Amino acid sequence: MVSRNDTANNDRVEQYYALLGFWLGGLVYGLYCILFVLCVKIMVQKRGSHWTWSARVLSAVTYLMFILTTVYMGIDASRVLYAFSPEWTEDSNGQLPIYYLREHTSSRNFAIIILTAVLVWLGDVLAIFRCFIIWDKNWCIVLAPIALLSLSVVNAAIVTMALRHPEVVPPRFFQLLINIIFPINIAQICLTTGLIAFKIWYQYRVSRAAGLRMHGRGVGLLTIIRIVVESAMIFTVQQVVLGVVVYMRSPLYHIFNSMLSPSIGGIFALITIRVDEAKKDPTSQFTVPHIDTSPRPRSGIADDADLNDPAGGRNQGSAVTEEPIFSRSIASSGHHDCGPPMSLGSSTNEGVDLEKGTQDSEDRAQDDILIAKGT
């Protein structure tokens, strides 16, 4: 049997972790604000002829996530200030502040739960949308992630209702729903990230098979894969740690839960910034080797390519980024039964651009003509 002194000590320890989590969450939000400003600067610079509808959607969600995160931090600050204020001490007859922070039926605490769930869903929607764009708007590819997202929404809705009205859901069923929240989120992000990484890796393999060489400016496919996977790992690790501490019923839950909401938007802003920085790397672009039609031996062509041209040929071909390189005529063999043909990319950065998505068919056709002329 737990004594009253042990309970009071445990409450104080949990209160300490809750306060520490609040300050760490504020620190993460400050870093997010910096990343958001840099992300907005990049998005504003990209506006123009290549400002596609998918880029507008991604930008709108980015702004929405920042607004919701700011509201979240404001409500969180107000509830912590109230919990440690004399007003709460009087209203609760001297109870510790942690009792208010654990009171899910209060309006401010309930709003925190709702905003956290919405931010997680927005992050999942943004990841699924990027996967949908990269896979050339193929609905069949994103059916499984959408199903997991739907399950997550239903599960979180029931849990939220049970927190507000504990008598509605049986305790054992409620605990079961709590235990599957984090596995669903982990499966969702791993599946979506895996699909994105596989499509980009497949384009990279086909690029190499076509004999394209690295040269010039651009952003490499392997670089994009690394950025996407590393960014997804941040959220995945958070979900794994949260699942463990919730299962162990550790007060560390307050720390990681407080940092979750401001870090979601920061992850996507970080992807935008890292991709933009990678495009400035002077060693991340392919060129099409020059095709010499003069009647010379193949060894002569090889010698000229090696000695006279650092890009692999006497005259450089048209520079195309590593991301998107093939026309629809080449990719027509990859047709899907449920959706449009799986394009292997175009000749601009938009083929696998994580912010803009793929190009329209007219832009692809124009770029195919330019590639044909350059070779």
DALIN-V136102 format. One record per pair of residues at least 24 apart in sequence whose C-alpha atoms are under 8 Angstrom apart, sorted by the first residue. I is the first residue (numbers start at 0). J is the second residue. D is the distance in whole Angstrom. If there is no record, write none. Layout:
i,j,d
I,J,D
I,J,D
This chain:
i,j,d
10,95,8
10,97,7
11,95,8
11,97,8
12,250,8
13,97,7
13,250,5
13,251,8
13,253,8
14,96,7
14,97,5
16,250,6
16,251,6
16,253,6
16,254,6
17,97,8
17,250,8
17,253,5
17,254,6
18,79,8
19,254,7
20,253,6
20,254,4
20,255,7
20,256,8
20,257,5
20,258,7
21,75,8
21,76,8
21,79,8
21,254,7
21,257,6
21,258,8
23,254,7
23,257,7
23,258,7
24,254,8
24,257,5
24,258,4
24,259,8
24,261,7
25,72,7
25,258,8
27,258,6
27,261,6
27,262,6
28,72,8
28,261,5
28,262,7
30,265,8
31,261,7
31,262,7
31,264,7
31,265,5
31,268,8
34,265,6
34,268,6
34,269,6
34,272,8
35,65,8
35,265,7
35,268,6
37,272,7
38,268,6
38,269,8
38,271,6
38,272,6
41,271,8
41,272,7
41,275,8
49,355,8
50,355,7
51,355,6
51,356,8
52,355,8
53,132,8
53,354,7
53,355,5
53,356,6
54,354,5
54,355,4
54,356,7
57,125,7
57,354,6
57,355,8
60,121,7
60,125,7
61,264,7
61,267,8
61,268,8
64,118,7
64,121,7
64,264,6
65,264,7
67,114,7
67,118,7
68,114,8
68,118,8
68,260,7
68,261,6
68,264,8
71,111,6
71,114,6
71,115,8
71,260,8
74,107,6
74,110,8
74,111,7
75,107,8
75,108,8
75,111,7
78,107,6
78,108,7
103,162,6
103,163,6
104,162,7
104,163,5
104,164,8
109,163,7
112,159,7
113,159,8
115,259,8
115,260,6
116,155,7
118,260,7
118,263,7
119,260,8
119,263,7
120,148,7
120,152,7
122,263,7
122,264,7
123,148,7
123,187,8
123,188,7
124,148,8
126,188,8
126,191,7
126,192,8
127,191,6
129,195,8
129,353,6
129,354,8
129,356,7
130,191,7
130,192,8
130,194,7
130,195,5
132,356,5
132,357,6
133,195,7
133,198,7
133,350,7
133,351,6
133,352,8
133,353,8
133,356,6
133,357,7
134,195,8
134,198,7
134,341,7
134,342,8
135,339,7
135,340,8
135,341,6
135,342,6
135,357,7
136,338,8
136,339,7
137,337,7
137,338,5
137,339,6
137,341,8
138,337,7
138,338,6
139,337,6
139,338,7
141,191,8
144,187,6
144,190,7
144,191,6
147,183,7
147,186,8
147,187,6
148,187,7
150,183,8
151,180,7
151,183,6
151,184,7
154,180,7
155,180,7
178,242,7
178,246,7
181,238,6
181,239,7
181,241,7
181,242,6
182,238,8
182,239,8
182,242,8
184,238,7
185,235,6
185,238,7
185,239,7
188,231,7
188,235,7
189,231,8
189,235,8
192,227,7
192,228,7
192,231,7
195,224,8
196,224,5
196,227,7
196,228,7
199,223,8
199,224,7
199,322,7
199,351,7
200,224,7
202,322,7
202,323,7
202,343,6
202,344,8
203,321,7
203,322,7
206,321,7
206,324,7
210,287,7
210,288,7
211,285,6
211,286,6
211,287,5
211,288,7
212,284,8
212,285,5
212,286,5
212,287,7
212,288,7
212,310,7
212,311,8
213,282,7
213,283,6
213,284,5
213,285,4
213,286,6
213,310,8
213,321,8
214,281,7
214,282,6
214,283,7
214,284,5
214,285,5
214,286,6
214,310,6
214,318,8
215,281,5
215,282,6
215,283,7
215,284,5
215,285,7
215,286,8
215,318,7
216,278,7
216,279,6
216,280,6
216,281,5
216,282,6
216,283,6
216,284,5
216,320,8
217,277,7
217,278,5
217,279,7
217,280,7
217,281,7
217,282,8
217,283,5
217,284,5
217,320,6
217,321,7
217,348,8
218,274,7
218,277,5
218,278,4
218,279,8
218,280,7
218,283,5
218,284,6
218,320,7
218,321,7
218,322,7
218,348,8
219,277,8
219,278,8
219,283,5
219,284,6
219,320,7
219,321,5
219,322,6
220,321,6
220,322,5
222,277,7
223,274,7
226,270,7
226,273,7
226,274,7
227,270,7
230,266,6
230,267,8
230,269,8
230,270,7
231,266,8
233,266,8
234,263,7
234,266,8
271,353,8
271,354,7
283,320,8
283,321,7
284,318,8
284,319,7
284,320,5
284,321,5
285,318,6
285,319,6
285,320,5
285,321,5
286,310,7
286,315,7
286,316,6
286,317,6
286,318,5
286,319,6
286,320,8
287,315,7
287,316,5
287,317,6
287,318,7
287,319,7
287,374,7
288,312,6
288,315,7
288,316,6
288,374,8
289,313,7
289,314,6
289,315,6
289,316,5
289,374,6
290,374,6
316,373,5
316,374,5
317,369,8
317,370,6
317,373,5
317,374,7
319,346,6
319,347,7
320,346,7
320,347,6
320,348,6
322,347,8
322,348,6
322,350,6
322,351,6
322,352,8
323,347,6
323,348,6
323,349,7
323,350,5
323,351,7
325,367,8
326,363,7
326,364,7
326,367,6
327,363,8
346,370,7
